[in-house]
């Protein structure tokens, strides 16, 4: 993703070692060990990026 176009993603990335949920953006980010899981919620669909 391009942080210049979506600076809210940069905020999620900086939350390393924590679990952050952003209902206003439909975004949740989880950092677990070496696995970084980003979920973007649009309607009933969930996209996982690892």
C-alpha positions as a Markdown table, in Angstrom:
| # | Residue | x | y | z |
|---|---|---|---|---|
| 1 | Unk | 0.0 | 0.0 | 0.0 |
| 2 | Unk | 1.0 | 3.6 | -0.4 |
| 3 | Unk | 1.2 | 5.5 | 2.9 |
| 4 | Unk | 1.1 | 8.8 | 1.0 |
| 5 | Unk | -2.4 | 7.8 | -0.3 |
| 6 | Unk | -3.5 | 6.1 | 2.9 |
| 7 | Unk | -1.6 | 7.6 | 6.0 |
| 8 | Unk | -3.9 | 5.7 | 8.3 |
| 9 | Unk | -2.2 | 2.5 | 7.3 |
| 10 | Unk | 1.1 | 3.9 | 8.5 |
| 11 | Unk | -0.4 | 4.4 | 11.9 |
| 12 | Unk | -1.5 | 0.8 | 12.0 |
| 13 | Unk | 2.0 | -0.4 | 11.0 |
| 14 | Unk | 3.6 | 1.6 | 13.8 |
| 15 | Unk | 1.5 | -0.2 | 16.3 |
| 16 | Unk | 3.9 | -3.1 | 16.3 |
| 17 | Unk | 3.5 | -5.5 | 19.2 |
| 18 | Unk | -0.1 | -4.3 | 19.8 |
| 19 | Unk | -3.5 | -5.0 | 18.4 |
| 20 | Unk | -5.3 | -2.0 | 17.1 |
| 21 | Unk | -8.9 | -1.7 | 15.8 |
| 22 | Unk | -10.1 | 1.2 | 13.7 |
| 23 | Unk | -13.9 | 0.8 | 13.3 |
| 24 | Unk | -14.1 | 4.2 | 11.6 |
| 25 | Unk | -11.7 | 3.0 | 8.8 |
| 26 | Unk | -12.9 | -0.6 | 8.8 |
| 27 | Unk | -9.4 | -1.6 | 9.6 |
| 28 | Unk | -7.8 | -3.9 | 12.2 |
| 29 | Unk | -4.1 | -4.7 | 12.6 |
| 30 | Unk | -2.6 | -7.4 | 14.7 |
| 31 | Unk | 1.1 | -8.0 | 15.3 |
| 32 | Unk | 1.8 | -11.5 | 16.6 |
| 33 | Unk | 5.5 | -12.6 | 16.6 |
| 34 | Unk | 6.7 | -12.4 | 13.0 |
| 35 | Unk | 3.1 | -12.4 | 11.6 |
| 36 | Unk | 1.6 | -9.0 | 10.8 |
| 37 | Unk | -2.1 | -9.4 | 10.0 |
| 38 | Unk | -4.0 | -6.5 | 8.4 |
| 39 | Unk | -7.8 | -6.9 | 8.0 |
| 40 | Unk | -9.7 | -4.4 | 5.9 |
| 41 | Unk | -13.4 | -4.7 | 6.3 |
| 42 | Unk | -15.8 | -3.7 | 3.5 |
| 43 | Unk | -19.3 | -4.7 | 4.1 |
| 44 | Unk | -19.3 | -8.4 | 4.9 |
| 45 | Unk | -15.9 | -9.0 | 3.3 |
| 46 | Unk | -12.6 | -9.4 | 5.1 |
| 47 | Unk | -9.2 | -9.2 | 3.5 |
| 48 | Unk | -6.2 | -10.6 | 5.3 |
| 49 | Unk | -2.7 | -9.5 | 4.4 |
| 50 | Unk | 0.2 | -11.5 | 6.0 |
